[in-house]
Amino acid sequence: MVALLDVPAIADELAARFAARGHLLYLVGGSVRDAVLRGTGASTRDSGDLDFTTDARPEQILAIVRGWAEAVWDTGIAFGTVGLRRDGQILEVTTFRADTYDGTSRNPEVRFGDTVEGDLVRRDFTVNAMAVELTGSHRRFVDPHGGFAALAQGVLDTPDTPERSFSDDPLRMLRAARFVSQLGFTPAARVTDAMTAMADELTRITAERVQAEFTKLMLGGHPRRGLELLCDTGLARHVVPEVPAMQLETDEHMQHKDVYTHSLVVMEQAIERETDGPDLTLRLAALLHDIGKPATRRKEPDGRVSFHHHEVVGAKMTRKRLRALKYPKVLVDDVCQLVYLHLRFHGYGKGEWTDSAVRRYVADAGPLLERLHRLVRSDCTTRNRRRASALQRNYDGLEDRIAELRKQEELDAIRPDLDGNRIMELLGIPPGPAVGKAYRHMLALRMEQGPMDADQAEAALRDWAAENL
């Protein structure tokens, strides 16, 4: 087993320093898990930072790395962790832990341990509870809880009972869903049972920590599987409750699938259209684009189901949810705008839009236009091949018209033909609300009519001012 592991040379350098001081040092956790996956050819995943555990106490760790590390930080020293950087590589060394938890918060009563086995049993999952001893006469693989077998079988289980593990730290339930997404694992039955029974314990975790794990889940290789686990166990009620709420709805095409399944498929199809790696903004927009449907569901006289203005309601719901999860404002704004615009194309028909409408589509999307293209194309899950082909052809036509207008005009930076300074000069007015009104009128005119020369623009401004100022 050890022969399969590609242990970085920097780890051996650090181990030599610990051995010289009479201490043990183990490579541990995700560093070992990913090294095993690479060694067996199951994955090329690299966890990046290196994690170690040791019998040395924090002050002894500091003494050992002093003069060798380029930088050291001790923000986690109360928990036995010393962080350092060497040759651009980030390493964390933590004293063996044998913590206890009070069951009401996720803050442990820190207690240092004496053995690596005692440290490993408190880890979240067996695939993260493996270690490699680096300071002995030869490397030794330590796997007391069957982590290697779990990796080989693609099973996610806990070293201790899942109830004990999740009680100690409820965030581990969300981490389980994250690992399902990132690694494609299947949780053991006892893990899903405990997650279902203990889902409400997630309320003990701060929104920031929940968001961090949810983001990693969304950016994983199998986000649909992670989301389905959240919904099946009830954890989604405390993360994105709007997603499982869509399970109750039938889509407007009356297909034999609910809006929930449709949204997951749209997300998968959007992921297939990514060109520069995982795109959190696009994935969130694809997942949430229809969350306004439950609130707007109406049964029409002909028996069909409609969801009028669900994009408007959905954008508001999306903003509320992403704010609650403490996402950055820029990301919130972008996702909400995509949700708001995702239906706009369906008014395009077979090309009936005027050039003005095409300009407005581009202007409203702004820098999100390429993402909007991907979202709209992905929002087609019909089994009717003829209809699906027609929708894609129509969107091809819209993109062709955008490209043609882009050749003719500066379509991505449409501005009125008169700027604010020229408006004030022509009308003889000072800065204020009137200038903004005039500017917006000229922008709307630009959208409707396309570019005007200076004489036309000035005449149009004066005509508007005569009636409005």
TISE-610923 format. One record per residue (C-alpha): residue number from 1; residue in three letters; x negated, y negated, z. Coordinates in nm, 3 decimals. Example, Ala and Ser with C-alpha at 12.3 -4.5 7.8 and 13.67 -1.06 7.14 Angstrom:
2
1;Ala;-1.230;0.450;0.780 $
2;Ser;-1.367;0.106;0.714 $
***
This chain:
469
1;Met;0.000;0.000;0.000 $
2;Val;-0.273;-0.246;0.096 $
3;Ala;-0.447;-0.184;-0.237 $
4;Leu;-0.142;-0.321;-0.416 $
5;Leu;-0.160;-0.654;-0.234 $
6;Asp;-0.335;-0.947;-0.392 $
7;Val;-0.445;-1.125;-0.075 $
8;Pro;-0.585;-1.471;-0.154 $
9;Ala;-0.953;-1.527;-0.079 $
10;Ile;-0.863;-1.822;0.141 $
11;Ala;-0.678;-1.583;0.374 $
12;Asp;-0.991;-1.374;0.416 $
13;Glu;-1.193;-1.688;0.489 $
14;Leu;-0.951;-1.785;0.765 $
15;Ala;-0.945;-1.429;0.901 $
16;Ala;-1.324;-1.430;0.933 $
17;Arg;-1.304;-1.738;1.157 $
18;Phe;-1.043;-1.573;1.381 $
19;Ala;-1.239;-1.247;1.399 $
20;Ala;-1.554;-1.438;1.499 $
21;Arg;-1.361;-1.574;1.798 $
22;Gly;-1.225;-1.229;1.890 $
23;His;-0.870;-1.288;1.770 $
24;Leu;-0.635;-1.100;1.537 $
25;Leu;-0.486;-1.258;1.227 $
26;Tyr;-0.204;-1.121;1.012 $
27;Leu;-0.059;-1.236;0.684 $
28;Val;0.314;-1.218;0.748 $
29;Gly;0.669;-1.283;0.630 $
30;Gly;0.755;-1.409;0.283 $
31;Ser;0.388;-1.418;0.187 $
32;Val;0.367;-1.039;0.227 $
33;Arg;0.710;-0.977;0.075 $
34;Asp;0.622;-1.164;-0.243 $
35;Ala;0.275;-1.011;-0.258 $
36;Val;0.436;-0.664;-0.243 $
37;Leu;0.681;-0.757;-0.518 $
38;Arg;0.397;-0.882;-0.737 $
39;Gly;0.181;-0.579;-0.659 $
40;Thr;0.455;-0.337;-0.756 $
41;Gly;0.541;-0.533;-1.069 $
42;Ala;0.895;-0.598;-0.943 $
43;Ser;0.851;-0.975;-0.957 $
44;Thr;0.606;-1.251;-1.037 $
45;Arg;0.751;-1.462;-0.758 $
46;Asp;0.498;-1.663;-0.553 $
47;Ser;0.616;-1.799;-0.219 $
48;Gly;0.353;-2.073;-0.240 $
49;Asp;0.252;-2.147;0.119 $
50;Leu;0.080;-1.877;0.325 $
51;Asp;0.214;-1.775;0.667 $
52;Phe;0.006;-1.607;0.936 $
53;Thr;0.063;-1.483;1.287 $
54;Thr;-0.200;-1.431;1.558 $
55;Asp;-0.258;-1.344;1.922 $
56;Ala;-0.445;-1.675;1.960 $
57;Arg;-0.259;-1.948;2.148 $
58;Pro;-0.194;-2.282;1.976 $
59;Glu;-0.487;-2.464;2.136 $
60;Gln;-0.718;-2.178;2.032 $
61;Ile;-0.583;-2.196;1.674 $
62;Leu;-0.666;-2.567;1.665 $
63;Ala;-1.020;-2.498;1.778 $
64;Ile;-1.069;-2.223;1.519 $
65;Val;-0.955;-2.431;1.219 $
66;Arg;-1.125;-2.753;1.328 $
67;Gly;-1.395;-2.846;1.077 $
68;Trp;-1.272;-2.587;0.825 $
69;Ala;-0.929;-2.728;0.742 $
70;Glu;-0.913;-3.048;0.538 $
71;Ala;-0.606;-3.158;0.733 $
72;Val;-0.425;-3.026;1.039 $
73;Trp;-0.083;-3.112;1.177 $
74;Asp;0.064;-3.000;1.502 $
75;Thr;0.429;-3.109;1.472 $
76;Gly;0.536;-2.748;1.536 $
77;Ile;0.287;-2.677;1.813 $
78;Ala;0.561;-2.656;2.076 $
79;Phe;0.682;-2.352;1.883 $
80;Gly;0.330;-2.213;1.849 $
81;Thr;0.278;-2.326;1.488 $
82;Val;-0.024;-2.511;1.350 $
83;Gly;-0.013;-2.630;0.990 $
84;Leu;-0.322;-2.695;0.782 $
85;Arg;-0.448;-2.757;0.432 $
86;Arg;-0.759;-2.608;0.271 $
87;Asp;-0.854;-2.643;-0.098 $
88;Gly;-0.508;-2.779;-0.167 $
89;Gln;-0.339;-2.470;-0.017 $
90;Ile;-0.091;-2.510;0.269 $
91;Leu;-0.120;-2.253;0.550 $
92;Glu;0.077;-2.208;0.872 $
93;Val;-0.054;-2.009;1.166 $
94;Thr;0.186;-1.917;1.446 $
95;Thr;0.118;-1.745;1.775 $
96;Phe;0.301;-1.413;1.827 $
97;Arg;0.653;-1.501;1.941 $
98;Ala;0.897;-1.316;2.167 $
99;Asp;1.170;-1.582;2.190 $
100;Thr;1.506;-1.568;2.360 $
101;Tyr;1.814;-1.768;2.258 $
102;Asp;2.093;-1.915;2.466 $
103;Gly;2.367;-1.816;2.221 $
104;Thr;2.512;-2.167;2.186 $
105;Ser;2.243;-2.345;1.987 $
106;Arg;1.975;-2.229;1.745 $
107;Asn;1.698;-2.365;1.965 $
108;Pro;1.503;-2.079;2.122 $
109;Glu;1.340;-2.065;2.459 $
110;Val;0.988;-2.035;2.321 $
111;Arg;0.793;-1.745;2.467 $
112;Phe;0.465;-1.624;2.322 $
113;Gly;0.417;-1.252;2.267 $
114;Asp;0.123;-1.017;2.276 $
115;Thr;0.179;-0.784;1.979 $
116;Val;0.255;-0.819;1.611 $
117;Glu;0.527;-0.554;1.645 $
118;Gly;0.705;-0.768;1.904 $
119;Asp;0.677;-1.066;1.671 $
120;Leu;0.814;-0.880;1.369 $
121;Val;1.130;-0.758;1.539 $
122;Arg;1.247;-1.117;1.583 $
123;Arg;1.217;-1.188;1.209 $
124;Asp;1.532;-1.244;1.005 $
125;Phe;1.520;-0.949;0.762 $
126;Thr;1.317;-0.630;0.730 $
127;Val;1.173;-0.747;0.396 $
128;Asn;1.026;-1.041;0.587 $
129;Ala;0.913;-0.827;0.881 $
130;Met;0.600;-0.683;0.721 $
131;Ala;0.244;-0.791;0.797 $
132;Val;-0.111;-0.724;0.682 $
133;Glu;-0.388;-0.727;0.942 $
134;Leu;-0.685;-0.916;0.802 $
135;Thr;-0.930;-0.915;1.093 $
136;Gly;-0.996;-0.544;1.143 $
137;Ser;-1.268;-0.338;0.981 $
138;His;-1.021;-0.280;0.700 $
139;Arg;-0.683;-0.423;0.609 $
140;Arg;-0.387;-0.255;0.773 $
141;Phe;-0.027;-0.269;0.650 $
142;Val;0.221;-0.310;0.935 $
143;Asp;0.582;-0.220;0.856 $
144;Pro;0.767;-0.099;1.169 $
145;His;1.116;-0.166;1.030 $
146;Gly;1.102;-0.017;0.681 $
147;Gly;1.063;-0.342;0.492 $
148;Phe;0.877;-0.180;0.203 $
149;Ala;1.152;0.080;0.154 $
150;Ala;1.413;-0.199;0.170 $
151;Leu;1.224;-0.390;-0.099 $
152;Ala;1.207;-0.082;-0.319 $
153;Gln;1.580;-0.023;-0.278 $
154;Gly;1.675;-0.391;-0.307 $
155;Val;1.851;-0.382;0.030 $
156;Leu;1.874;-0.671;0.275 $
157;Asp;1.890;-0.559;0.638 $
158;Thr;1.782;-0.692;0.977 $
159;Pro;1.506;-0.554;1.205 $
160;Asp;1.731;-0.588;1.510 $
161;Thr;2.109;-0.545;1.496 $
162;Pro;2.259;-0.809;1.265 $
163;Glu;2.486;-0.927;1.546 $
164;Arg;2.184;-1.001;1.766 $
165;Ser;1.990;-1.154;1.480 $
166;Phe;2.274;-1.383;1.366 $
167;Ser;2.363;-1.479;1.719 $
168;Asp;2.003;-1.589;1.773 $
169;Asp;2.017;-1.801;1.457 $
170;Pro;2.342;-1.824;1.255 $
171;Leu;2.155;-1.988;0.968 $
172;Arg;2.024;-1.639;0.890 $
173;Met;2.368;-1.551;0.751 $
174;Leu;2.331;-1.825;0.492 $
175;Arg;1.973;-1.716;0.431 $
176;Ala;2.109;-1.369;0.350 $
177;Ala;2.320;-1.517;0.071 $
178;Arg;2.020;-1.720;-0.042 $
179;Phe;1.801;-1.408;-0.068 $
180;Val;2.077;-1.232;-0.262 $
181;Ser;2.058;-1.520;-0.511 $
182;Gln;1.680;-1.550;-0.519 $
183;Leu;1.580;-1.182;-0.510 $
184;Gly;1.890;-1.004;-0.638 $
185;Phe;1.918;-0.793;-0.322 $
186;Thr;2.230;-0.621;-0.191 $
187;Pro;2.303;-0.673;0.180 $
188;Ala;2.349;-0.363;0.394 $
189;Ala;2.708;-0.290;0.493 $
190;Arg;2.637;-0.372;0.857 $
191;Val;2.497;-0.709;0.751 $
192;Thr;2.807;-0.809;0.554 $
193;Asp;3.029;-0.683;0.837 $
194;Ala;2.844;-0.901;1.086 $
195;Met;2.850;-1.201;0.852 $
196;Thr;3.225;-1.165;0.815 $
197;Ala;3.285;-1.130;1.189 $
198;Met;3.048;-1.413;1.281 $
199;Ala;3.109;-1.662;0.997 $
200;Asp;3.239;-1.928;1.237 $
201;Glu;2.902;-1.929;1.416 $
202;Leu;2.767;-2.128;1.121 $
203;Thr;2.932;-2.437;1.271 $
204;Arg;2.638;-2.445;1.518 $
205;Ile;2.405;-2.541;1.232 $
206;Thr;2.347;-2.897;1.114 $
207;Ala;2.466;-3.005;0.770 $
208;Glu;2.109;-3.076;0.663 $
209;Arg;1.996;-2.718;0.733 $
210;Val;2.304;-2.575;0.562 $
211;Gln;2.243;-2.793;0.257 $
212;Ala;1.879;-2.684;0.231 $
213;Glu;1.976;-2.315;0.221 $
214;Phe;2.271;-2.376;-0.013 $
215;Thr;2.046;-2.564;-0.253 $
216;Lys;1.799;-2.274;-0.261 $
217;Leu;2.090;-2.038;-0.326 $
218;Met;2.215;-2.253;-0.614 $
219;Leu;1.867;-2.268;-0.768 $
220;Gly;1.809;-1.892;-0.741 $
221;Gly;1.814;-1.642;-1.024 $
222;His;2.151;-1.494;-0.922 $
223;Pro;2.359;-1.779;-0.772 $
224;Arg;2.689;-1.615;-0.860 $
225;Arg;2.606;-1.315;-0.641 $
226;Gly;2.509;-1.542;-0.353 $
227;Leu;2.829;-1.747;-0.387 $
228;Glu;3.045;-1.436;-0.403 $
229;Leu;2.886;-1.314;-0.080 $
230;Leu;2.962;-1.648;0.086 $
231;Cys;3.325;-1.629;-0.026 $
232;Asp;3.374;-1.260;0.056 $
233;Thr;3.242;-1.302;0.411 $
234;Gly;3.418;-1.630;0.485 $
235;Leu;3.096;-1.829;0.520 $
236;Ala;3.199;-2.048;0.227 $
237;Arg;3.472;-2.200;0.447 $
238;His;3.194;-2.378;0.633 $
239;Val;2.981;-2.470;0.330 $
240;Val;3.198;-2.530;0.021 $
241;Pro;3.556;-2.443;0.121 $
242;Glu;3.685;-2.582;-0.209 $
243;Val;3.528;-2.289;-0.396 $
244;Pro;3.719;-2.001;-0.232 $
245;Ala;4.031;-2.219;-0.243 $
246;Met;4.024;-2.181;-0.622 $
247;Gln;4.089;-1.807;-0.588 $
248;Leu;4.459;-1.882;-0.548 $
249;Glu;4.500;-2.051;-0.884 $
250;Thr;4.577;-1.938;-1.238 $
251;Asp;4.405;-2.133;-1.512 $
252;Glu;4.601;-2.346;-1.759 $
253;His;4.554;-2.094;-2.040 $
254;Met;4.744;-1.832;-1.838 $
255;Gln;4.461;-1.583;-1.872 $
256;His;4.427;-1.296;-1.625 $
257;Lys;4.159;-1.467;-1.426 $
258;Asp;4.174;-1.723;-1.152 $
259;Val;4.006;-2.062;-1.151 $
260;Tyr;3.745;-1.931;-0.907 $
261;Thr;3.623;-1.664;-1.149 $
262;His;3.639;-1.911;-1.438 $
263;Ser;3.418;-2.156;-1.245 $
264;Leu;3.157;-1.890;-1.170 $
265;Val;3.147;-1.791;-1.537 $
266;Val;3.112;-2.156;-1.642 $
267;Met;2.820;-2.191;-1.401 $
268;Glu;2.652;-1.881;-1.546 $
269;Gln;2.703;-2.011;-1.900 $
270;Ala;2.563;-2.350;-1.801 $
271;Ile;2.256;-2.177;-1.654 $
272;Glu;2.203;-2.001;-1.988 $
273;Arg;2.185;-2.345;-2.151 $
274;Glu;1.916;-2.480;-1.916 $
275;Thr;1.596;-2.568;-2.099 $
276;Asp;1.365;-2.708;-1.831 $
277;Gly;1.413;-2.471;-1.538 $
278;Pro;1.692;-2.463;-1.278 $
279;Asp;1.907;-2.779;-1.287 $
280;Leu;2.083;-2.837;-0.953 $
281;Thr;2.296;-3.122;-1.088 $
282;Leu;2.429;-2.916;-1.377 $
283;Arg;2.486;-2.605;-1.164 $
284;Leu;2.679;-2.796;-0.898 $
285;Ala;2.889;-2.972;-1.161 $
286;Ala;2.969;-2.641;-1.331 $
287;Leu;3.065;-2.478;-1.002 $
288;Leu;3.279;-2.768;-0.882 $
289;His;3.428;-2.900;-1.207 $
290;Asp;3.770;-2.748;-1.140 $
291;Ile;3.800;-2.786;-0.762 $
292;Gly;4.076;-3.044;-0.816 $
293;Lys;4.309;-2.783;-0.963 $
294;Pro;4.465;-2.649;-0.640 $
295;Ala;4.575;-3.002;-0.543 $
296;Thr;4.716;-3.082;-0.888 $
297;Arg;4.883;-2.751;-0.973 $
298;Arg;5.231;-2.798;-1.120 $
299;Lys;5.471;-2.553;-1.282 $
300;Glu;5.615;-2.695;-1.603 $
301;Pro;5.974;-2.637;-1.726 $
302;Asp;5.846;-2.386;-1.984 $
303;Gly;5.690;-2.180;-1.705 $
304;Arg;5.332;-2.278;-1.782 $
305;Val;5.100;-2.407;-1.512 $
306;Ser;4.937;-2.749;-1.549 $
307;Phe;4.667;-2.934;-1.358 $
308;His;4.708;-3.294;-1.475 $
309;His;4.428;-3.533;-1.371 $
310;His;4.244;-3.257;-1.188 $
311;Glu;3.917;-3.408;-1.309 $
312;Val;3.992;-3.733;-1.123 $
313;Val;4.095;-3.553;-0.804 $
314;Gly;3.804;-3.310;-0.843 $
315;Ala;3.549;-3.590;-0.870 $
316;Lys;3.676;-3.739;-0.543 $
317;Met;3.669;-3.400;-0.371 $
318;Thr;3.319;-3.335;-0.503 $
319;Arg;3.195;-3.664;-0.363 $
320;Lys;3.343;-3.588;-0.022 $
321;Arg;3.193;-3.237;-0.009 $
322;Leu;2.844;-3.331;-0.129 $
323;Arg;2.832;-3.624;0.109 $
324;Ala;2.930;-3.393;0.395 $
325;Leu;2.638;-3.171;0.296 $
326;Lys;2.406;-3.476;0.308 $
327;Tyr;2.297;-3.463;-0.055 $
328;Pro;2.114;-3.769;-0.191 $
329;Lys;2.335;-4.043;-0.334 $
330;Val;2.189;-4.019;-0.685 $
331;Leu;2.267;-3.648;-0.708 $
332;Val;2.617;-3.701;-0.565 $
333;Asp;2.690;-3.975;-0.818 $
334;Asp;2.564;-3.766;-1.110 $
335;Val;2.757;-3.451;-1.018 $
336;Cys;3.077;-3.650;-0.960 $
337;Gln;3.044;-3.826;-1.297 $
338;Leu;3.004;-3.493;-1.475 $
339;Val;3.311;-3.353;-1.299 $
340;Tyr;3.505;-3.667;-1.392 $
341;Leu;3.401;-3.652;-1.760 $
342;His;3.421;-3.279;-1.822 $
343;Leu;3.771;-3.294;-1.975 $
344;Arg;3.716;-3.604;-2.189 $
345;Phe;3.613;-3.400;-2.493 $
346;His;3.948;-3.220;-2.507 $
347;Gly;4.103;-3.540;-2.641 $
348;Tyr;3.869;-3.521;-2.938 $
349;Gly;4.083;-3.266;-3.119 $
350;Lys;3.944;-3.195;-3.464 $
351;Gly;3.761;-3.525;-3.487 $
352;Glu;4.038;-3.779;-3.447 $
353;Trp;3.831;-4.005;-3.223 $
354;Thr;3.735;-4.345;-3.359 $
355;Asp;3.373;-4.454;-3.356 $
356;Ser;3.472;-4.671;-3.059 $
357;Ala;3.583;-4.365;-2.863 $
358;Val;3.258;-4.186;-2.944 $
359;Arg;3.057;-4.488;-2.829 $
360;Arg;3.251;-4.497;-2.503 $
361;Tyr;3.192;-4.124;-2.447 $
362;Val;2.819;-4.179;-2.481 $
363;Ala;2.819;-4.496;-2.271 $
364;Asp;3.019;-4.336;-1.989 $
365;Ala;2.788;-4.034;-1.980 $
366;Gly;2.475;-4.249;-1.998 $
367;Pro;2.165;-4.047;-1.902 $
368;Leu;2.391;-3.750;-1.820 $
369;Leu;2.490;-3.697;-2.184 $
370;Glu;2.277;-3.385;-2.243 $
371;Arg;2.406;-3.231;-1.920 $
372;Leu;2.762;-3.320;-2.023 $
373;His;2.707;-3.146;-2.358 $
374;Arg;2.598;-2.830;-2.173 $
375;Leu;2.882;-2.847;-1.921 $
376;Val;3.153;-2.898;-2.184 $
377;Arg;3.021;-2.618;-2.404 $
378;Ser;3.002;-2.390;-2.100 $
379;Asp;3.360;-2.472;-1.997 $
380;Cys;3.496;-2.227;-2.251 $
381;Thr;3.569;-1.882;-2.115 $
382;Thr;3.859;-1.783;-2.339 $
383;Arg;3.861;-1.429;-2.471 $
384;Asn;4.013;-1.556;-2.797 $
385;Arg;3.710;-1.562;-3.026 $
386;Arg;3.881;-1.777;-3.286 $
387;Arg;3.971;-2.041;-3.030 $
388;Ala;3.623;-2.030;-2.873 $
389;Ser;3.459;-2.071;-3.214 $
390;Ala;3.689;-2.363;-3.297 $
391;Leu;3.601;-2.540;-2.972 $
392;Gln;3.229;-2.498;-3.035 $
393;Arg;3.267;-2.621;-3.396 $
394;Asn;3.459;-2.926;-3.278 $
395;Tyr;3.187;-3.006;-3.028 $
396;Asp;2.926;-2.958;-3.299 $
397;Gly;3.118;-3.221;-3.491 $
398;Leu;3.114;-3.462;-3.196 $
399;Glu;2.740;-3.417;-3.147 $
400;Asp;2.687;-3.478;-3.520 $
401;Arg;2.884;-3.802;-3.499 $
402;Ile;2.685;-3.910;-3.194 $
403;Ala;2.364;-3.841;-3.384 $
404;Glu;2.487;-4.040;-3.684 $
405;Leu;2.590;-4.337;-3.474 $
406;Arg;2.261;-4.316;-3.290 $
407;Lys;2.083;-4.363;-3.623 $
408;Gln;2.294;-4.669;-3.697 $
409;Glu;2.293;-4.831;-3.354 $
410;Glu;2.107;-4.829;-3.025 $
411;Leu;2.376;-4.599;-2.895 $
412;Asp;2.203;-4.506;-2.572 $
413;Ala;2.167;-4.868;-2.463 $
414;Ile;2.482;-5.039;-2.586 $
415;Arg;2.501;-5.395;-2.462 $
416;Pro;2.730;-5.685;-2.555 $
417;Asp;2.610;-5.892;-2.846 $
418;Leu;2.574;-6.183;-2.601 $
419;Asp;2.396;-6.156;-2.269 $
420;Gly;2.492;-6.334;-1.947 $
421;Asn;2.263;-6.631;-2.003 $
422;Arg;2.401;-6.695;-2.352 $
423;Ile;2.758;-6.663;-2.222 $
424;Met;2.691;-6.930;-1.957 $
425;Glu;2.524;-7.155;-2.213 $
426;Leu;2.805;-7.129;-2.470 $
427;Leu;3.087;-7.174;-2.218 $
428;Gly;2.907;-7.422;-1.997 $
429;Ile;2.983;-7.229;-1.679 $
430;Pro;2.764;-7.142;-1.379 $
431;Pro;2.687;-6.790;-1.253 $
432;Gly;2.995;-6.631;-1.097 $
433;Pro;3.292;-6.397;-1.153 $
434;Ala;3.390;-6.566;-1.480 $
435;Val;3.059;-6.466;-1.637 $
436;Gly;3.118;-6.104;-1.537 $
437;Lys;3.468;-6.107;-1.690 $
438;Ala;3.334;-6.252;-2.012 $
439;Tyr;3.051;-5.998;-2.019 $
440;Arg;3.291;-5.706;-1.973 $
441;His;3.515;-5.839;-2.250 $
442;Met;3.224;-5.863;-2.489 $
443;Leu;3.111;-5.513;-2.395 $
444;Ala;3.460;-5.375;-2.465 $
445;Leu;3.462;-5.560;-2.797 $
446;Arg;3.122;-5.411;-2.880 $
447;Met;3.259;-5.065;-2.807 $
448;Glu;3.565;-5.120;-3.024 $
449;Gln;3.411;-5.294;-3.325 $
450;Gly;3.044;-5.202;-3.321 $
451;Pro;2.767;-5.461;-3.365 $
452;Met;2.857;-5.822;-3.451 $
453;Asp;2.631;-6.096;-3.578 $
454;Ala;2.571;-6.405;-3.364 $
455;Asp;2.841;-6.620;-3.529 $
456;Gln;3.106;-6.347;-3.494 $
457;Ala;3.015;-6.280;-3.131 $
458;Glu;3.020;-6.649;-3.036 $
459;Ala;3.355;-6.702;-3.207 $
460;Ala;3.501;-6.399;-3.027 $
461;Leu;3.376;-6.529;-2.694 $
462;Arg;3.528;-6.873;-2.747 $
463;Asp;3.862;-6.720;-2.850 $
464;Trp;3.867;-6.513;-2.531 $
465;Ala;3.766;-6.809;-2.314 $
466;Ala;4.040;-7.028;-2.458 $
467;Glu;4.302;-6.787;-2.327 $
468;Asn;4.135;-6.665;-2.006 $
469;Leu;3.933;-6.952;-1.857 $
***
